[in-house]
């Protein structure tokens, strides 16, 4: 569900509903179990929860539980996510740990800036060193939008190479394509309307008004992202082709916001 608090403050800063006291009680066992696993590790891994659990909008049985870790190796994050997904299969759709490293938050390049914005405004600290403590609030502007999704053209190139991979199911790839592309659309809407949103469905509806020929393709992406429809390989290839919906979104993003330079 969309975060009802997300938006822009009177001073132009990003506002979200992510807060520790808003985490639904039903999901506390997942937070405790992941925390216990990481407490046994040396090195002081930072653990955060984000997404619908952090904003209090998660639904038992149908929502994911998403964590950000700082300092956890990617292989261990994947392994732990699979373990917790199995353990809490009746409580949530899945558990995922996104692995970041301390250096990912350092520097003035777009990726590091976007990581800091995300950490500050979308993540709730659970344990370990709190890397949010010294971060300021960030402006809801093109730089933040670029930090979040200025890599959309890189993803497009990767997806085009991946779409014919027999080991990659069209449903899994389609969901990833849809979710990332719709986040880029949310960035377009944020800059176009001088607001701030990461609501995929709402952004698709708004951009369909701005660019009417994309209305039907964006509706398909929404359905793919939610699992209501599973794209065929041909449908994915069309979406990723030159002039397809993802290409159109990437071009609009480049012209109005800009892509990562490094």
C-alpha positions in Angstrom: 0.0 0.0 0.0 1.2 3.6 -0.7 2.6 5.6 2.2 -0.2 8.1 3.0 2.3 10.5 4.6 4.8 10.6 1.8 5.2 13.9 0.1 7.0 17.2 0.3 7.2 19.6 3.3 6.4 23.4 3.1 10.2 23.9 2.9 10.6 21.4 0.0 12.0 18.5 2.0 11.1 14.8 1.6 8.5 13.5 4.1 7.6 9.9 4.6 5.8 7.8 7.2 8.7 5.5 8.1 9.0 5.3 11.9 9.8 2.6 14.4 6.5 3.0 16.4 4.5 2.5 13.2 5.8 -1.0 12.5 2.8 -3.4 12.8 3.0 -5.7 15.8 2.4 -8.8 13.7 5.7 -8.4 11.9 7.8 -7.9 15.1 8.8 -11.7 15.1 10.5 -11.2 11.7 12.4 -8.2 12.9 13.5 -10.1 16.0 14.6 -13.2 14.1 16.7 -11.3 11.6 18.2 -9.2 14.4 19.1 -12.3 16.3 20.9 -13.8 13.3 22.9 -10.6 12.7 23.7 -10.2 16.4 25.7 -13.4 16.3 27.9 -12.0 13.6 31.1 -10.0 14.3 31.6 -6.6 12.6 28.7 -4.5 13.7 26.2 -4.9 10.9 23.6 -2.1 10.7 20.0 -3.3 10.2 17.1 -1.3 9.0 13.6 -2.1 7.8 11.9 -0.2 5.0 8.9 -0.5 2.8 5.3 -1.1 3.9 6.4 -2.6 7.3 8.3 0.6 8.1 5.4 2.9 7.2 2.8 0.7 9.0 0.8 -0.2 5.8 1.9 -3.8 5.5 -0.7 -6.5 5.3 -0.3 -9.9 6.9 0.0 -12.6 4.3 0.5 -10.4 1.3 3.3 -7.9 2.1 7.0 -8.4 1.9 9.3 -7.6 4.8 12.3 -5.6 3.4 15.5 -5.0 5.2 18.5 -2.9 4.4 21.8 -4.1 5.9 25.1 -2.1 5.9 28.2 -4.3 6.3 26.6 -7.7 5.5 28.1 -9.7 2.6 25.7 -10.1 -0.3 25.8 -13.9 -0.2 24.9 -14.0 3.5 22.1 -11.5 2.9 20.6 -13.7 0.2 20.9 -16.8 2.3 19.3 -15.2 5.3 16.5 -13.8 3.2 15.7 -17.3 1.9 15.8 -18.8 5.4 13.5 -16.1 6.8 11.1 -16.3 3.8 10.6 -20.0 4.6 10.3 -19.5 8.3 7.7 -16.8 8.0 5.9 -18.0 4.8 2.5 -17.8 6.5 3.1 -14.2 7.8 4.5 -12.5 4.7 5.0 -13.0 1.0 8.8 -12.9 1.4 11.7 -11.6 3.4 14.5 -9.8 1.6 17.8 -8.3 2.8 19.3 -5.7 0.6 23.1 -5.6 1.2 25.0 -2.3 1.2 28.5 -1.5 2.4 29.7 1.6 4.3 31.4 3.0 1.2 28.2 2.9 -0.7 27.1 5.9 1.4 30.2 8.0 0.8 30.8 10.5 -2.0 29.0 13.0 -4.1 28.2 10.7 -7.1 24.5 10.1 -7.8 24.4 6.5 -6.4 25.9 7.5 -3.0 23.6 10.5 -2.8 20.5 8.4 -3.6 21.6 5.8 -1.0 21.8 8.5 1.7 18.4 9.9 0.8 16.9 6.4 0.9 18.6 5.6 4.3 17.5 8.9 5.8 13.9 9.0 4.8 12.8 5.4 4.1 14.6 3.2 6.5 13.9 2.6 10.2 16.9 1.7 12.3 16.7 -1.5 14.3 20.2 -2.4 15.5 23.9 -1.9 14.9 25.7 1.4 14.2 23.1 4.0 13.2 24.3 5.5 10.0 21.3 7.8 9.8 22.3 9.8 12.8 24.3 12.4 11.0 22.3 12.6 7.8 20.3 15.8 7.1 16.8 15.9 5.7 17.0 16.0 1.9 15.2 18.1 -0.7 12.6 16.6 -2.9 14.2 17.6 -6.1 15.7 16.3 -9.4 19.0 15.4 -7.7 17.2 13.0 -5.3 15.1 11.6 -8.1 18.2 11.0 -10.1 19.9 9.4 -7.1 17.1 6.9 -6.8 16.5 6.0 -10.5 19.1 7.6 -12.7 20.4 4.1 -13.4 17.2 3.2 -15.4 19.1 3.1 -18.7 21.7 0.8 -17.2 19.0 -1.5 -16.0 17.4 -1.4 -19.5 20.6 -2.6 -21.1 20.9 -5.4 -18.6 17.3 -6.5 -19.1 17.7 -6.6 -22.8 20.6 -9.0 -22.4 18.7 -11.0 -19.8 15.4 -11.4 -21.5 16.5 -14.3 -23.7 18.1 -16.1 -20.8 16.4 -19.5 -20.5 17.2 -19.6 -16.7 15.3 -16.4 -16.0 11.6 -16.8 -16.0 9.5 -14.1 -17.6 7.4 -13.6 -14.5 10.4 -12.9 -12.2 12.1 -10.7 -14.8 8.8 -9.0 -15.6 8.2 -8.0 -12.0 11.7 -6.6 -11.6 11.4 -4.6 -14.9 8.0 -3.3 -13.9 8.9 -2.3 -10.3 12.1 -0.4 -11.3 10.5 1.3 -14.3 7.5 2.4 -12.3 9.8 3.9 -9.7 11.5 5.8 -12.5 8.0 7.0 -13.5 7.5 8.1 -9.9 10.6 10.2 -10.2 9.3 11.8 -13.4 6.0 12.6 -11.7 7.8 14.1 -8.7 9.9 16.5 -10.8 7.1 17.3 -13.3 4.6 18.1 -10.5 7.0 19.5 -8.0 6.1 16.9 -5.4 7.6 13.7 -4.1 6.3 10.2 -4.5 7.4 6.6 -4.9 3.9 5.2 -5.3 4.2 3.1 -8.4 0.5 2.8 -9.2 -0.3 6.4 -8.5 2.7 7.5 -10.6 1.6 5.3 -13.5 -1.9 6.9 -13.4 -0.5 10.4 -13.3 2.0 9.8 -16.1 -0.7 8.3 -18.3 -2.3 11.8 -18.3 1.0 13.5 -19.1 1.9 11.0 -21.9 -1.4 9.3 -23.0 0.2 6.8 -25.4 1.9 5.2 -22.5 -1.4 4.6 -20.6 -1.9 0.9 -21.6 1.8 -0.1 -21.4 2.0 1.5 -17.9 -1.1 -0.3 -16.8 0.5 -3.6 -17.9 3.6 -2.7 -15.8 1.5 -2.1 -12.8 -0.2 -5.5 -13.2 3.2 -7.2 -13.6 4.6 -5.5 -10.6 1.7 -6.7 -8.4 1.7 -10.3 -9.8 -1.8 -9.9 -11.2 -0.5 -10.7 -14.7 2.6 -12.5 -15.8 4.2 -11.3 -19.0 5.1 -13.6 -21.8 8.6 -13.5 -23.2 7.3 -11.7 -26.3 5.5 -9.1 -24.1 8.7 -8.4 -22.2 10.7 -8.1 -25.4 8.2 -5.5 -26.7 8.4 -3.5 -23.4 12.2 -3.5 -23.6 12.5 -2.8 -27.3 13.4 0.6 -28.9 10.4 2.8 -28.5 8.9 0.4 -25.9 7.6 1.6 -22.6 10.8 1.2 -20.7 12.8 2.9 -23.4 10.3 5.8 -23.4 10.5 6.1 -19.7 14.4 6.1 -19.8 14.4 8.7 -22.5 12.0 11.0 -20.6 14.1 10.5 -17.4 17.3 11.4 -19.2 15.8 14.6 -20.8 14.0 15.9 -17.7 16.1 14.6 -14.8 19.3 13.1 -16.1 21.0 9.8 -15.8 23.9 8.7 -13.6 27.2 10.0 -15.1 29.5 7.6 -13.3 
